[in-house]
Amino acid sequence: MAVASHQTVLSICFLALLFRVLADKENAHLTTPQILTKYGYPNEVHHVTTSDGYILALHRILPTNNTTSSGKVVLVLHGLFVESSSFVCTGVEHGLGFILADEGYDVWLGNVRGTPYSRNHTTLNPNRDPKFWDFTFHEMGTIDLPTMVDHVLKVTYQKGLYYVGYSQGSTIFFVMMATQPKYNDKIKVHVSMAPAAYLGHMKNVPIRTIAHWNNFIFFWLKVLKINEIPPKFLVLIKSGVCFFSPRFCNLVFMAIFGYKPHQVNSDTLTSFLGHFPLPISRKQTQHFLQSVKSGYFRRYDYGKKKNEEVYGFLTPPAYDLSLVTVKCHLFYSRDDLAVSEVDAVRVCKELGNACGSNNLVNDTTVKHLDWLIGIRIKELVYSKLLNIMAGY
């Protein structure tokens, strides 16, 4: 009987372990609400319509202490090629959305136009109408984010909210503040992970090379009527390659987007890659590459002739960060191939008194995607992020 009991216990342990592994990998195929429900977190889906007709989805995680009256409301916005799931697909222990909810925050995960959850419009069909994709991070900052902020404040009956932006999420924040300074009064504090405003000192060689040939490449993409980057057929190829050759897939993503495989849990990586990379607009991609090539943080460059028609100047107007007055706390890493230390320091300098702190993560394990999937990111960044937010 004793032997049988030991075998039973071992079998149960093995099945429990197998279930845990499969459950973690399952996150790669679950939607944001499904992931939240899987881990037992009460959640809601909200839809808001922008002034130009885009229908955006916000995923809300109610605080685990079952109260929404504390005033601790936080809006978290994703980076390029990802959406709200990037903050929860890595699981309860590592997902920033879960960590914030466990701290008693009423968490709102935004999804900008063009992402799978916000791929809707009142009149335009993203599969048939090229006009749907005629946007960059400028429209996200001047229209999408203000719409989200106003909706969250209306639903929660608050006058201000906390804001956390990762990469493009911080880009959009700075655009909003530089073009609509009145929103300074609606934000309690902004915490930025990899503040992607200036990109002129980007270390990513493949991206810098593409940026050099920006005009040539995007001329042909326009001729071929490719509105989404990467195109859907490349996303399908990626799925096949990652399934049959995970090691090769990891090496490619490591080189292009930046992370260290030995610093990422394999299950976490599998879950994340199930949601990455997601298509963004061709124009949006080109706008970022213009920033890389020029070194400026400014509006979309149409070329001298059209710039004069659209802006009244030969060059696009710059975003004035001196108009930001709400405190901004920046986190950056020397090993981040996308947002360099030089560019992050420049953001802080131009923010002036609004730069609450400029935090160098002095650890060589943090590359650009490690802000989301690194095994030490909770210790290196998220814990400090929580301390900063607690002070406001």
Steps between C-alpha positions, in 0.01 A plus 500: 500500500785734584652455152164559337452815706839635397424426134166675532661805655771511231237462227295784642809721526599418142152576368489825696837602357390403148178698540697805618736486202216457252299772671788747470550420133128530445526873561647531153159420356273680746356850477566755772159447668549121481841526669357719776208263555733199498690638798183603683523877456167683456511699178298707258526599133419860410464646151537868417465676166744775404404825329624358167306174529748243638350260753753429774493226763618538857546203731431571863636293789310569818720518812526174690388665823157547337490875537511774238458791741866548590567731206790281391413490131780426252503497122773285344586526131696253288785536254544424129388165357312403818172574677353471850584130534871588525437604861325177605602214268817442704290387799409617848855513635648709218213681326491871588119505472468234769763663722319835491163335572650316798616836635139619501501697176203519267695404187408605146698351210461706185512390135577762236347509153604224261573240769284184490272623780463845341485393137153650457352816356155648461530519119839365385588134448865428590509217245372710210552869572862628492375818671450297819881468525574867437633573848816513708572539870397865453132409471540257789631781718263774387182289476524143638665568835288804593190295415618218727593733786163676490312170494692352793453812710129511417442135593704515821379845613857617544665832413840348425667167428843339508658428162756235411637489146734247345701616197239626249265538796724780626537646149123536481489659846755765405311576178178548697662735749686700234185555295234513775666634817163508682544126560784577743226560755349154440817298569634446853838370384650341192739206524678413177685178425733560203383856416489490119500866399845561354642203311801647320751300704325166461753214512288249306697450177223327296251776584753777428575339163130488411462862614778603258300352210170618645370701203594238240351209696175675585452630147481139379286390792253770399514392136432141608212627719644344815338698781600283798852430628582216522258378232264219599686241292821572694313458829383158379853406395626610841248273671616203293872568551458546875306174521748285306821679598462692829875550536535669159189707572644616831830602339321708236282680753795551732699669221217725380306591813742430784484256789735242650364145472680380815335786693149400391295208629426268206128477581480877535667542162263250338201685642633839390591395146143379455398868511803654329568657257158637405454717189511879522437755227756561227489875569548444872808286430640763267447774757711314756770434242504870414573567869787250491652656188450868588555489874201732551177448691253662264193446285487282190724618217312508168784662308565873456220575256220329691644607835446860392141418403422311822709687758591828334869413536752303294575275798254341743439679832675352803313382809577748777570303818522820704118503491499190720453604863387176666785308665655236275722223636710332233657154503761407241781250451846521346439167328173603335566492125197719420499780761855608576631659817590817307146540367337424835717762672400749230131439572557572869694817419226634270230419755676733743328512838247243378771232505442352844785251468714338235563141606780308333446127536867416533460137403615347172208255497241765403452534126194651333257210540633412843289786639211258445646149515830515692515268799648776722290794379265485799794538735686757288213721388146408603572520874649848456210600276257411778698705754492804271126474440436460874647848549227672297 
